[in-house]
Amino acid sequence: MCLCSPSGAAPPPPPLLLSLFSPSRTQSLADLFPPPFPVWPPLLLTPVWKQAKFAQIPIAGGLLCKPADLMENMQYAEELLREFLIFRGFTNTLQAFEKELSSDIGRNFHVDKVLDLVFSVYVPKYQAEKLIALLNFFKRCFSSSSETVFISTLSKLEVSILRYYIIHALQSGKQDKVVEFFQANGNYLMQKREDWISWFAIPYITNPSLDPQFRVYFSKEWSNALVLSFRNFLSEIFNGTHILKYFITEKSTVKHLKDGIKQLNNKLSELQALLEKKEAEILHLRSLASSAQETSVLKENCSIHNFSSGASLKGDGASDKIKDFHESSNTSLSLEENISAANCGDSSSSTEILDEPTLAKSSSLAETRVDVGEEEFQEVKVNFQETFLGHTSTISRCRFSASGMNIASASMDGTVRIWTYDSSTPTSRNATIYCGAEIMSLDWECRSDRLLLIGTADGGIKAWNADAKRVVCDLSTTAEFPSVLDLKCSPVEPIFVSAAASRWNGFHKLDRVGFASLTVWNMKTWKAMTVLPLGEDPPAITSLCFNHNGKILAASATDGMIHMFDMSAGLQITGWPAHDSAVSSLLFGPDETSIFSLGSDGKIFEWSLQNQGQVLSSRDCSRYCSPESLKTCRHEMALDSNGRRLLVTSGSVRSPIYQLQGHMPGLRTLPHSSAITSVDWHPTLPIFITGSADYSVRVTSIL
């Protein structure tokens, strides 16, 4: 443990200790250093000025730390400290820290400052609690079993320093401080078992400096030796970078984890590329097998049909045998085989081969084939996924805020929760809002994350200020239209539009929710500005959407109509029948030359806005949006920020994601444990949110 000079010879001891250990003082050595005081020659004989000359410094665990590495670790620790001070808002401390760093030339451990803190601040000012906390901090710097010598020595030094504290108070005539010290730390001292019992009587002794048991502690030599021993001990442990070992270990761990993550990402990329290659090969082989099978069946059925036609000319017996053959073969033919056999002959032959039972079976098989196609949607590749479990009933709506940093989710029990999915995002806006009625609509203010609008089934419209965490306005629709089916904020003006219905019988009766009322509200005065015209007894409006500049408002109705309004004039400019059933969701296309509509029957149409009534594309989502699923939710869809993916709610545990550009196959989300009742996309990132009847809300980032 002894530190030696480069030449190997032991350095000369300090003059003070030479005098203490001289032969003439041998008789008083036991008096000067009684049993609890540490006598550790390696520390006492190691001058501080020698320590800076070593090329390598031993640190915890037996590793060697070069001066360059030590400097790098010091800088790393300083950056962590800056980050912590900024995070906690300790700006005054940060300024003092920066000031001291600028004046720190050697960038080494300053033992004198620690000694001044102990012997010039904590002891003279009687700050015993801080003194004990500092000594305990030093103890926590040692954790490994190989450092038991350090721990033992520090424990003995702690005893001597605390006794020095008591002696200093008595010499200053502060017996009350000694009594206060024992009252506050008596239990702690008794746990140390360092013969403290007799010390509890010292404040009541008339002249303790003359008492043989305490006389040595009042001598100048004892206090000087204590300070010098403590100095050398601190120089030893801090020059060995014990105090930095936590930062060094953390830095090494972080680097190791980053390297591991990089290797795993590279391996993941390789596996994904291999998987895509294998999937492409499988699809290619399937297409080849399907083509070969269809060709084989076509030839076989054509030859059977020709043989049947020729045999019918030779007699009824042969004809009966052929008929029996056809009857047996019809039961085993697949849909493709039946169609191929029908196409080989004329219409009369088709009627003979495909009788009514076979046609019914073919129709059933065709439906099954569509389902299989959707099952072949690839599962979306996930970057990360977070699940929020704060609700206690089915999720009715969930929405990203304008920045995407905050999320609002509502449940059937009338509760709205605001939360974040990213641990780096401040949680100052997190809140729970109790509305007392079923939540039917949510919408954030488009220009900030400050305001959230909430529409309920009892005609209430609440404006929640997320910064102030309170309802700033509580509006009500007219008594004739109590159900607020949708709310939409203008992307430009401080206004919003509410779509209210005269009655509400549940999602499964979407086409029977009564009549509609479209009201425009001012978000500065919180008063109704106008009611948009819909005609006499208009069917209820189910969904609203603004174009990018807020000049056009689109609205869908329960009678399958789409209405378009000029917001500057407050008039309806056009409209057309879009579905045979109620329209449950409406979205402008990415370039706003088209508009998407989702019917309650599961049909999705993309309508041209340049040629009114023209369908640009369509998709059948009836498998996910079945009539049975309407008992759980009012289906909706969401378009990502690039206008490339369309996400739809689902009566199943997975939702489909349709690719709108190119001929890429659709995707499907990771499963919930129940139906997916609400969806939304992040305003800028490839991240979507899904709310479910299993009471959970999930945020999913995709690759």
Residue, then its C-alpha position, 0 to 999 in steps of 0.5 A: m500500500c506504500l507509495c514509493s518514489p520512482s527510484g524505489a527508495a522511501p521518501p523522507p518523513p515530514p519534520l513534524l512526524l520525525s520529531l514525534f517518532s524520535p527516541s526522546r519521545t518514545q515514552s509519550l507515544a502511547d499518550l499522543f496516539p491512544p488506541p482509537f487513533p490510527v497510526w498508519p506509517p504508509l500514510l504518515l510518511t507519504p508527502v503529497w508533493k511526491q504523488a504527482k510524479f507517478a506515470q500511472i495511477p492505481i484505481a479501484g479494481g487493480l486497473l491502471c489509469k494514465p493521466a490522459d485517461l484521468m483527464e478524459n474521465m474528469q471532463y466526462a464527470e464535469e459534463l454529467l454534473r452540468e447536465f444534472l444542474i441544468f436538469r434540476g434548475f440549479t443555475n446559481t450553483l452552475q454559475a459558481f461551478e463554471k467560475e471555479l472551473s475557469s480558475d482551476i489550473g491543475r485540474n487535480f484534487h485539492v486536498d486543502k479545500v476539503l481540509d478547510l471545509v472540515f476544520s475551518v467550516y464544519v467544526p468551527k460553525y458546529q455543523a455536525e450533521k454536514l460533517i457526518a454526512l461528508l464522512n459517510f460519503f467518503k465511506r461510500c466511495f469504497s465498495s469492493s472487498s479489496e478496500t477494507v483497509f481504506i474503510s477501516t482507516l477511515s472509520k478510525l479517522e471519523v472517530s478522531i474527527l468527531r472527538y476533535y469536534i467535541i474538544h473544539a466546542l469545549q475549548s470554545g466554551k460551547q458545552d451546549k453544542v456538545v450536549e446538542f451533538f450527543q442528543a442528535n448523534g448518540n444512537y449513531l455513536m453507540q452503533k460505532r462501538e468505539d468506547w464512546i460511553s465515557w465521552f457522554a460525561i465530558p460536557y459535565i466535567t469541570n475541567p476535562s483538559l486535566d482529566p487523564q482520560f481526555r488530556v491528550y486530545f487537548s494537546k496541539e500535537w494531537s490535533n496537528a497529527l490528526v490534520l496531517s493524517f487526514r490530509n495524506f489519507l485524502s491525497e491517497i484515495f483521491n489521487g487513486t481516483h476512487i471518487l471517479k470510479y462511478f463515472i468511469t464504470e458508468k462511462s464504460t458501461v454506456k460505451h459497452l451498451k452502445d457497441g452492443i446496440k450497434q452490433l444488434n442493429n447491424k445483425l437485425s438489418e442483416l436478418q431483415a434483408l434475409l427475411e425479405k429475400k426469403e419472403a420474395e422467393i416464397l411469393h415467387l414460388r407460390s406464383l409459379a406453383s399457382s400458374a402451373q396448377e391453373t394450367s394443369v387444371l385448365k387442360e384437364n377440365c378441357s379434356i374432360h369436357n371434350f371427352s364428355s361431349g364425344a361420349s354423349l354421341k355414343g349412347d346413354g350408358a357412356s353418358d351416364k358414366i360421364k355424368d357420374f364422373h362429373e358429379s363426383s369431380n364437382t364436389s372436389l373442384s376448387l373455385e379456380e377449377n370450377i371457373s376453368a371448367a366453365n370457361c372451356g365450354d359454351s354457356s350450356s356446358s357451364t350451366e351443366i357443370l356449375d349448378e346452383p349448389t356449386l355456385a353457392k360453394s364457389s361464392s363462399l370460397a371467394e369470400t374466404r380467398v379475400d380473407v386469406g389475402e388480408e391475412e397475408f398483410q405483413e406485420v408492421k416492423v416496429n422500432f419501439q412500442e409503449t403501452f399506457l394502461g391508465h384507463t378503466s374502460t373502453i377507449s373512445r378517442c385518442r389524439f396526438s397534440a399539434s407537436g406530437m409530444n403529448i397524447a390525449s386519450a378518452s374512455m367510455d367512463g367519461t375520463v380523459r387523460i393527457w400523457t407523454y410516451d417519451s421519457s425525455t418529454p416534460t410531464s408538466r401537462n400530464a393530467t386526468i380530466y373527469c367529464g361525467a359523461e361519455i366522451m365522443s370527440l377530442d381535438w387539440e388546438c392546431r397551433s400549440d399543445r395548449l388547448l384540448l377540446i372535449g365533446t360529450a354525449d350530454g351536449g358538453i364541450k370543455a376547453w382544457n388548458a394543458d398549461a394551467k391544468r384547468v377547464v377554461c371554458d365549459l360550453s353546452t350545445t342546445a337542448e335539441f342537439p345534446s350529442v357532440l359527435d365530432l369537434k374540429c379546430s381550424p388550422v389557421e383561425p381561432i375557431f372550431v366547429s362542433a357536429a351535434a346530433s339530436r339523439w344518441n343510441g350507441f355506435h351500432k345505431l349510427d344511422r339513427v342518431g337523429f338530426a344534425s347541427l353544425t356550429v362555428w365557435n370563437m375560441k377567444t370569446w368562447k361564443a357561437m358565431t354561426v350555424l352552418p346550413l344543412g337544409e331541413d331535418p338534415p341527417a346527423i353529421t358524423s365526421l369533420c375535416f378542414n383543408h390546410n388553410g381552413k377555408i373549406l370544411a368537409a362533413s360526412a353524414t349518416d345518410g352517406m352524403i359528403h358536404m363541402f362548406d365555404m367557411s368564409a361565406g358560411l355556405q354549403i358549396t357542394g355535396w354528393p352521395a358517397h355511400d349506401s350506409a352512414v359515413s363514419s370518418l372523413l379525411f382530405g388526401p395528402d395533396e387535397t385534390s381528393i378526399f377519403s371516406l369510410g362507410s359503416d359497411g367497411k368500404i373506403f373510397e377516395w373521391s376526386l375533388q376536381n371531378q365530383g363523384q369520381v372514385l379514384s380508388s377503393r378498398d374493402c375493409s369490411r373484414y375489420c369494420s363488420p356490423e358486429s364491431l359497431k357495437t364497440c366503436r364508431h370506426e375512424m381512419a387516420l392518414d400519416s404525415n406523408g400521405r402514404r399510409l392509411l390506418v383504420t380502426s378494427g373490430s379485430v385485435r389488429s388494424p390494417i394499414y393500407q399503402l396508398q402509393g405504388h403497389m406495395p402490400g398492406l400492413r397490419t399492426l401488432p395485436h391488442s387483446s381486444a378491438i381497436t377503437s381509435v387511431d391517430w398518426h403523429p403529425t411529423l413522425p412515422i408513429f401511430i397510436t391505437g386505443s382499444a376495448d382492452y382499456s389500453v393505448r399504444v404508441t408504435s414507432i415503425l421502421 
